[in-house]
Amino acid sequence: QVAVKLQYPGLGPQVVGDLWAMQILANAVGFFFEDFEYAWLLPEFEQTADMELDFRQEANNSRRTKAMLAWRGDAHIPFVVDALSSRRVMTMEYVRGHRIDDAESMRKDGIDPLRVAGTVADVFGEMIYRHGFIHCDPHPGNLLVRKTPTHGSTHGGKKVGGGGGGEYELVILDHGMYRRLEQPFRRAHCMLWKSLLMRDADLGRRTMKALGLDEIGYETLSLALTFRAPKGSARVGGRMSDAERQALKAKYKGVTAGDINRFMQSLPRDMLFVLRTNDIVRSLNKSLGGTSRSRFITMGEWAVRGLSVENAAVGAEEECGECA
């Protein structure tokens, strides 16, 4: 059995038209309301849309991800049937499973949602910090969970899933929207997590310099990623005290939409994609019963591992000639 993904006729020109309309609207809004000028984001939309319209690129992304995660017994990427695929048609292995947000269905099948929450954080932590090649749209419709097939399956004479002895597999679908992180950014982001978890102010300052940000940027990213200020008293995953909350509210009382816009524009573009993926993983973790503390620790562990990977070596073991 296979799943066949077809692109609607005329979708390409329609997307071009939609992007043109977005550009006009963004420019108009920015002209009349400067604080809400987000036209600077559109080039990222254009690049992503162009890649998603080419199913050959999606197939390449899926093959690379399969190779990256091949060592794991808890993740599965459906194989692509190349002979029956093209720019606008993609034929893939059909996989049955539970939606990642259907915890009750998992329990009925004997799968512990809490363990699945840990797997999601672990898999995406590996993608971000070790490989620097990340799936940027891991919403519930793109992730399934299934019991690990006892004997596995094969495609082209090679094992493609199952038989790993694990309880379940996280099945990752729709590989159209990916981001290859710049290696200096990947390493700086690893340093950022290490500095936040270790409360290492000196490392934090060096990280901000590498990212082109200042001390306010460090505090803002700390709040966004760990829900605490760099110098806060809360432990990892813990709640800030009422006094700390009030102090932060007073400090940022005068922040406007324009300030937020300018801060977002100052971030490396890779950071925007990482924050998007991180936020979706956070939501999934919560819906499955996972804790912020466990997610932070998992991400921190992968960040530290990522620092031990030489830039030139990242992705070398799983690189394929056709991958973008």
C-alpha positions as CSV (number, residue, x, y, z in Angstrom):
1,Q,0.0,0.0,0.0
2,V,1.2,3.5,-0.8
3,A,0.1,7.1,-0.2
4,V,0.1,9.4,-3.2
5,K,0.5,13.1,-2.9
6,L,-0.7,15.2,-5.8
7,Q,-0.2,18.9,-6.5
8,Y,-3.3,20.7,-7.6
9,P,-3.1,22.0,-11.2
10,G,-2.2,25.7,-11.3
11,L,-1.0,25.8,-7.7
12,G,2.4,27.3,-8.6
13,P,1.0,30.4,-10.4
14,Q,-1.6,30.8,-7.6
15,V,1.2,30.8,-4.9
16,V,3.1,33.4,-6.9
17,G,0.0,35.6,-7.0
18,D,-0.6,35.1,-3.3
19,L,2.9,36.1,-2.5
20,W,2.7,39.2,-4.7
21,A,-0.6,40.2,-2.9
22,M,1.1,39.7,0.5
23,Q,3.9,42.0,-0.6
24,I,1.5,44.7,-1.6
25,L,-0.5,44.4,1.6
26,A,2.6,44.3,3.8
27,N,4.0,47.4,2.2
28,A,0.7,49.2,2.6
29,V,0.4,48.3,6.2
30,G,4.0,49.3,6.9
31,F,3.4,52.6,5.2
32,F,0.5,53.6,7.4
33,F,1.4,51.6,10.5
34,E,5.2,51.5,10.8
35,D,5.2,49.3,13.9
36,F,3.4,46.5,11.9
37,E,5.8,46.5,8.9
38,Y,6.6,42.8,8.4
39,A,7.6,42.9,4.7
40,W,11.1,41.8,5.8
41,L,9.6,38.3,6.4
42,L,8.4,37.8,2.9
43,P,11.7,36.6,1.3
44,E,11.6,33.7,3.7
45,F,8.1,32.8,2.7
46,E,9.0,33.0,-1.0
47,Q,12.0,30.7,-0.6
48,T,10.1,28.1,1.5
49,A,7.1,28.2,-0.9
50,D,9.3,27.5,-3.9
51,M,10.9,24.5,-2.2
52,E,7.6,23.1,-1.0
53,L,6.1,23.2,-4.5
54,D,8.9,20.8,-5.7
55,F,8.1,17.3,-4.4
56,R,11.5,16.2,-5.6
57,Q,13.0,18.4,-2.9
58,E,10.6,17.0,-0.3
59,A,11.8,13.5,-1.3
60,N,15.4,14.5,-0.8
61,N,14.6,16.0,2.6
62,S,12.9,12.8,3.7
63,R,15.8,10.6,2.5
64,R,18.3,12.8,4.4
65,T,16.2,12.8,7.5
66,K,15.9,9.0,7.3
67,A,19.7,8.7,7.1
68,M,20.2,11.1,10.0
69,L,17.9,9.2,12.3
70,A,18.7,5.7,11.0
71,W,20.4,4.8,14.3
72,R,17.3,5.4,16.3
73,G,14.8,2.7,17.0
74,D,12.0,5.1,17.9
75,A,11.6,7.1,14.7
76,H,10.5,6.2,11.2
77,I,10.4,8.1,7.9
78,P,8.2,6.6,5.2
79,F,10.2,5.7,2.1
80,V,9.5,7.4,-1.3
81,V,9.0,5.3,-4.4
82,D,11.2,7.3,-6.8
83,A,10.0,5.6,-10.0
84,L,6.4,6.8,-9.3
85,S,7.4,10.3,-8.1
86,S,8.1,13.7,-9.8
87,R,8.0,17.4,-9.2
88,R,4.2,17.3,-8.7
89,V,3.6,13.7,-7.7
90,M,5.0,11.8,-4.7
91,T,4.4,8.2,-4.0
92,M,5.3,7.0,-0.5
93,E,5.0,4.1,1.9
94,Y,1.6,4.1,3.6
95,V,1.8,4.1,7.4
96,R,-1.0,3.7,9.9
97,G,-0.7,5.3,13.3
98,H,-2.2,7.5,16.0
99,R,-2.1,11.3,15.6
100,I,0.5,12.7,17.9
101,D,-2.1,14.7,19.8
102,D,-4.4,11.7,20.4
103,A,-3.1,10.6,23.8
104,E,-6.2,8.5,24.6
105,S,-5.9,6.5,21.4
106,M,-2.2,5.8,22.3
107,R,-3.1,4.6,25.8
108,K,-5.7,2.2,24.4
109,D,-3.0,0.7,22.2
110,G,-0.6,0.3,25.1
111,I,1.6,3.3,24.3
112,D,2.6,5.7,27.1
113,P,2.0,9.3,25.9
114,L,4.5,10.6,28.4
115,R,7.3,8.6,26.9
116,V,6.2,9.8,23.4
117,A,6.5,13.4,24.7
118,G,10.1,12.6,25.6
119,T,10.8,11.1,22.2
120,V,9.4,14.1,20.3
121,A,11.7,16.5,22.3
122,D,14.6,14.1,21.8
123,V,14.2,13.7,18.0
124,F,13.8,17.4,17.4
125,G,16.6,18.3,19.8
126,E,18.9,16.0,17.7
127,M,17.7,17.6,14.4
128,I,18.3,21.2,15.7
129,Y,21.5,20.8,17.7
130,R,23.4,17.9,16.2
131,H,22.4,18.0,12.5
132,G,21.3,21.6,12.0
133,F,18.7,20.3,9.6
134,I,15.1,20.6,10.9
135,H,11.6,19.8,10.0
136,C,9.9,23.2,10.5
137,D,6.2,22.1,10.5
138,P,5.8,19.3,13.0
139,H,2.2,20.0,13.7
140,P,-0.1,17.1,14.8
141,G,-1.1,16.3,11.3
142,N,2.5,15.6,10.3
143,L,3.4,13.3,13.2
144,L,2.0,9.8,13.9
145,V,2.8,7.2,16.6
146,R,2.6,3.5,15.9
147,K,3.6,0.3,17.7
148,T,6.9,-0.9,16.3
149,P,6.3,-3.6,13.7
150,T,7.8,-6.9,14.9
151,H,9.6,-7.8,11.8
152,G,9.9,-4.5,10.1
153,S,9.6,-3.9,6.4
154,T,11.9,-3.6,3.4
155,H,12.2,-1.4,0.3
156,G,14.6,-2.0,-2.5
157,G,16.2,-4.8,-0.5
158,K,16.9,-2.6,2.5
159,K,15.3,-2.5,5.9
160,V,13.1,0.7,6.2
161,G,11.4,0.3,9.6
162,G,10.3,-1.9,12.4
163,G,12.0,-4.8,14.0
164,G,14.0,-2.5,16.3
165,G,12.7,-4.0,19.5
166,G,11.3,-0.7,20.7
167,E,7.7,-0.1,22.0
168,Y,6.7,2.4,19.4
169,E,7.9,4.6,16.6
170,L,7.4,8.3,15.9
171,V,6.5,8.6,12.2
172,I,7.4,11.9,10.7
173,L,5.5,13.0,7.6
174,D,5.5,15.9,5.1
175,H,9.1,16.9,4.6
176,G,8.5,19.9,2.4
177,M,9.3,22.7,4.9
178,Y,12.9,22.2,6.2
179,R,15.6,24.6,7.2
180,R,19.3,23.9,6.9
181,L,20.9,26.0,9.7
182,E,24.1,27.9,9.0
183,Q,26.8,26.1,11.0
184,P,28.0,29.2,12.9
185,F,24.4,29.8,14.0
186,R,24.0,26.1,15.0
187,R,27.0,26.3,17.2
188,A,26.0,29.6,18.7
189,H,22.5,28.3,19.5
190,C,24.1,25.3,21.2
191,M,26.2,27.8,23.3
192,L,23.0,29.8,24.1
193,W,21.3,26.8,25.6
194,K,24.4,25.8,27.6
195,S,24.7,29.3,28.9
196,L,21.1,29.5,29.9
197,L,21.0,26.1,31.7
198,M,24.4,26.6,33.4
199,R,23.7,30.3,34.2
200,D,27.0,31.1,32.6
201,A,26.9,34.9,32.0
202,D,30.3,35.1,30.3
203,L,29.3,32.4,27.8
204,G,26.0,34.2,27.3
205,R,27.7,37.4,26.4
206,R,30.0,35.6,23.9
207,T,26.9,33.9,22.4
208,M,25.1,37.2,22.0
209,K,28.1,38.6,20.2
210,A,28.1,35.6,17.8
211,L,24.4,36.1,17.1
212,G,24.7,39.9,16.7
213,L,22.5,40.6,19.7
214,D,22.8,42.5,23.0
215,E,22.1,41.8,26.7
216,I,18.4,42.6,26.2
217,G,18.3,40.0,23.5
218,Y,19.8,37.5,25.9
219,E,17.2,38.1,28.5
220,T,14.4,38.0,25.9
221,L,15.6,34.7,24.4
222,S,16.0,33.3,27.9
223,L,12.3,34.1,28.7
224,A,11.2,32.7,25.3
225,L,13.2,29.4,25.6
226,T,13.3,28.6,29.3
227,F,10.5,30.8,30.9
228,R,13.0,32.4,33.3
229,A,15.4,35.4,33.3
230,P,19.1,34.5,33.0
231,K,19.7,35.7,36.6
232,G,16.4,34.4,38.0
233,S,16.2,32.2,41.0
234,A,13.8,29.6,39.5
235,R,15.3,26.2,38.8
236,V,15.2,24.8,35.3
237,G,11.5,24.3,34.3
238,G,10.4,26.0,37.6
239,R,8.1,29.0,38.0
240,M,9.4,32.5,38.5
241,S,8.6,34.1,41.9
242,D,5.9,36.8,42.0
243,A,8.6,39.4,42.7
244,E,10.5,38.4,39.6
245,R,7.3,38.5,37.5
246,Q,6.4,42.0,38.7
247,A,10.0,43.2,38.1
248,L,9.9,42.0,34.5
249,K,6.4,43.5,33.9
250,A,7.7,46.9,35.2
251,K,10.9,46.6,33.1
252,Y,9.1,45.9,29.8
253,K,6.0,48.0,30.5
254,G,6.8,50.5,27.7
255,V,7.5,47.9,25.1
256,T,5.6,48.5,21.9
257,A,4.6,46.3,18.9
258,G,7.3,48.2,17.0
259,D,9.9,47.2,19.5
260,I,8.9,43.6,19.2
261,N,9.0,43.9,15.4
262,R,12.5,45.4,15.4
263,F,13.8,42.7,17.8
264,M,12.4,39.9,15.6
265,Q,14.0,41.6,12.5
266,S,17.3,41.7,14.4
267,L,17.3,37.9,14.9
268,P,19.2,35.6,12.6
269,R,16.7,34.2,10.2
270,D,17.6,30.7,11.3
271,M,16.5,31.6,14.8
272,L,12.9,32.4,13.5
273,F,12.6,28.8,12.1
274,V,14.1,27.3,15.3
275,L,11.7,29.3,17.5
276,R,8.7,28.1,15.4
277,T,9.7,24.5,15.7
278,N,10.5,24.8,19.4
279,D,7.1,26.3,20.0
280,I,5.3,23.5,18.3
281,V,7.3,20.9,20.2
282,R,6.5,22.8,23.4
283,S,2.8,22.5,22.6
284,L,3.0,18.8,21.8
285,N,5.0,18.1,24.9
286,K,2.3,19.8,27.0
287,S,-0.6,18.0,25.3
288,L,1.1,14.6,26.0
289,G,1.7,15.3,29.6
290,G,5.4,16.2,29.4
291,T,7.0,18.7,31.7
292,S,8.9,21.9,30.8
293,R,11.8,20.7,32.9
294,S,12.2,17.4,31.1
295,R,12.0,19.2,27.7
296,F,14.5,21.8,28.7
297,I,16.9,19.1,30.0
298,T,16.6,17.1,26.7
299,M,17.2,20.2,24.6
300,G,20.2,21.2,26.8
301,E,21.7,17.7,26.5
302,W,21.5,17.9,22.7
303,A,22.9,21.4,22.7
304,V,26.0,20.3,24.7
305,R,26.4,17.3,22.4
306,G,26.1,19.6,19.4
307,L,29.1,21.6,20.7
308,S,31.3,18.5,20.3
309,V,30.4,18.2,16.6
310,E,32.8,19.9,14.3
311,N,31.1,22.3,11.8
312,A,32.6,20.5,8.8
313,A,31.4,17.1,10.1
314,V,27.8,18.1,10.6
315,G,25.7,16.1,8.3
316,A,28.6,14.4,6.6
317,E,27.6,10.9,7.6
318,E,24.1,11.3,6.2
319,E,24.7,13.7,3.3
320,C,23.4,12.6,-0.1
321,G,24.4,14.2,-3.4
322,E,20.8,15.2,-4.2
323,C,20.0,16.8,-0.9
324,A,19.7,20.6,-0.8
